[in-house]
Amino acid sequence: MDKPHKKLDVWKLSMELSRRIYHLTAGNPGEGKFGLVPQMRRAAVSVPSNLAKGAARSSDNEFRNFLSIARSSLSELDTQLDLSQQLGFITVESRSEVDGLLTRVDKMLYALYQLKKGIVPSK
């Protein structure tokens, strides 16, 4: 059975982002492992998970709701990455490795939201 979310490029990219976050947080010190790391991982996994839930819905309105939640999780992850960097849990270089993915996923989520709203996004 082919699930609709697996056809979405943004789902595939957000899965890659989730994998990167898991690898990035694997070596965090004890303080990070009990606070920020689980939150970052949940936020990262929430993005493709909400895409999957939304794609399985029967209406564009419902799908847009889940796209909005996915974007919120992405913003949460961005904030947690900022804090992790400020606390020295991750380096500037490590952060920049995921920044490009974050930006791409965010733009794709926004474009898909606009498309489901009936607005064709400009390039």
GIRA-V845074 format. One record per helix or strand of 3 or more residues. SS is the DSSP state (2 for helix, 1 for strand). FROM is the first residue (numbers start at 0). TO is the last residue. If there is no record, write none. Layout:
BEGIN
ss: {SS SS}
from: {FROM FROM}
to: {TO TO}
END
This chain:
BEGIN
ss: {2 2 2 2 2 2}
from: {3 8 29 35 59 91}
to: {6 24 33 54 85 115}
END
